[in-house]
Amino acid sequence: AVLTAPFPLKELCIRPEGILDKLSAAFGWDDIDFESAEFSREFHVNAPDRRWAFDVLHPRAIAYLMECPRYEIHFSRNQVAVRGRSRFEPWEFSKSLEMGETLLRGIPEFARRSE
């Protein structure tokens, strides 16, 4: 599912943490870690602008994602894409749209301005 935002977005990737991510971390190739250790264990987060990643993934957004199915979420330019690891069932497509909309609505006003 791909949604268009009415404001610019920066590059950000949120995806379920995999075994290769855990091995890579052992060699120093780590992702962004958050205050929620549980979230950091469950998700691999990567962004060129770490501050923007923290603005988007505030505690409320983290709590929301912990309750959702584990989809990959990619932010870029003015779009957010939410995808699963395989073909979506009909209910999964609507859930992915809801996730994208909820995350977009949750981005604070100050983080919606382009620099």
Backbone torsions as a table, in degrees:
resi	resn	phi	psi	omega
1	ALA	NA	133.8	179.7
2	VAL	-123.4	129.6	178.4
3	LEU	-118.6	146.9	176.9
4	THR	-102.7	129.6	179.7
5	ALA	-90.8	148.2	177.7
6	PRO	-83.1	13.8	179.8
7	PHE	-147.7	160.7	-178.0
8	PRO	-70.6	144.9	176.5
9	LEU	-117.4	158.6	174.8
10	LYS	-107.1	165.5	179.3
11	GLU	-63.6	131.1	177.8
12	LEU	-160.7	132.2	177.6
13	CYS	-125.6	127.1	177.5
14	ILE	-124.0	122.8	179.3
15	ARG	-148.2	160.6	177.8
16	PRO	-59.0	138.9	178.0
17	GLU	-68.8	133.8	179.4
18	GLY	-115.1	172.6	-179.0
19	ILE	-62.8	-37.7	178.1
20	LEU	-65.0	-33.0	176.7
21	ASP	-64.8	-41.0	179.7
22	LYS	-65.5	-40.2	177.6
23	LEU	-67.2	-41.7	179.0
24	SER	-61.5	-38.8	179.7
25	ALA	-61.8	-34.2	179.0
26	ALA	-63.7	-23.9	179.5
27	PHE	-101.5	11.6	175.3
28	GLY	93.4	-0.4	177.9
29	TRP	-93.8	82.2	-172.9
30	ASP	-103.2	163.1	176.5
31	ASP	-97.1	-169.3	178.6
32	ILE	-81.9	128.7	177.3
33	ASP	-101.0	143.0	-178.2
34	PHE	-113.6	169.1	179.4
35	GLU	-58.6	-33.3	177.7
36	SER	-78.6	105.0	179.3
37	ALA	-61.8	-36.5	179.5
38	GLU	-62.9	-45.1	178.2
39	PHE	-61.7	-44.8	-179.3
40	SER	-64.2	-30.5	175.5
41	ARG	-73.6	-34.7	-174.9
42	GLU	-84.4	-29.3	-173.3
43	PHE	-125.8	143.0	172.0
44	HIS	-100.4	121.7	-178.1
45	VAL	-121.5	130.0	-178.9
46	ASN	-136.9	134.7	178.3
47	ALA	-159.6	139.4	174.9
48	PRO	-63.6	-34.8	179.6
49	ASP	-104.6	92.3	-176.5
50	ARG	-61.2	-36.6	-179.3
51	ARG	-61.3	-42.3	179.3
52	TRP	-65.2	-36.6	177.3
53	ALA	-60.9	-42.4	178.0
54	PHE	-67.4	-34.3	176.9
55	ASP	-64.8	-41.1	-178.8
56	VAL	-74.8	-41.9	-176.7
57	LEU	-98.4	63.4	175.5
58	HIS	-76.9	169.6	-175.3
59	PRO	-53.2	-37.1	180.0
60	ARG	-67.9	-40.9	178.3
61	ALA	-66.7	-39.5	177.9
62	ILE	-62.5	-46.3	179.0
63	ALA	-60.7	-40.6	178.5
64	TYR	-61.9	-48.7	-178.4
65	LEU	-63.8	-31.2	178.8
66	MET	-66.4	-22.8	-179.8
67	GLU	-93.6	-8.0	-174.8
68	CYS	-96.6	165.0	170.7
69	PRO	-59.6	154.3	-176.5
70	ARG	-86.5	85.9	177.6
71	TYR	-103.9	161.3	171.5
72	GLU	-84.9	139.2	-179.6
73	ILE	-129.5	125.4	-178.4
74	HIS	-124.2	125.4	174.9
75	PHE	-104.6	137.5	177.4
76	SER	-162.9	133.9	179.0
77	ARG	53.4	-99.1	177.2
78	ASN	-129.3	25.7	-179.5
79	GLN	-130.4	150.5	172.9
80	VAL	-125.9	131.3	179.3
81	ALA	-115.6	134.5	178.0
82	VAL	-122.3	123.5	-177.3
83	ARG	-140.8	152.9	176.6
84	GLY	-96.8	180.0	-179.5
85	ARG	-82.2	-16.9	179.2
86	SER	-140.7	-168.4	-179.5
87	ARG	-65.2	136.0	179.7
88	PHE	-73.3	139.8	163.8
89	GLU	-79.7	160.3	-178.1
90	PRO	-53.9	-42.5	-179.2
91	TRP	-67.4	-28.0	179.7
92	GLU	-71.8	-34.7	179.1
93	PHE	-63.4	-45.6	179.2
94	SER	-66.1	-35.2	177.8
95	LYS	-67.0	-38.9	179.4
96	SER	-65.7	-39.4	175.7
97	LEU	-62.9	-43.9	178.4
98	GLU	-60.2	-42.8	179.8
99	MET	-61.8	-47.1	179.2
100	GLY	-60.6	-45.4	179.5
101	GLU	-63.3	-43.0	-179.2
102	THR	-63.7	-43.0	178.9
103	LEU	-66.3	-41.6	178.0
104	LEU	-62.5	-45.3	179.3
105	ARG	-62.2	-30.5	-176.6
106	GLY	-81.7	-8.4	179.4
107	ILE	-69.3	123.4	-177.9
108	PRO	-60.2	151.7	-177.8
109	GLU	-55.0	-43.0	-178.1
110	PHE	-64.4	-25.4	-179.8
111	ALA	-86.8	-5.2	-179.3
112	ARG	-87.8	-9.0	-179.3
113	ARG	-88.0	137.1	176.6
114	SER	-79.9	152.3	-177.9
115	GLU	-103.2	NA	NA
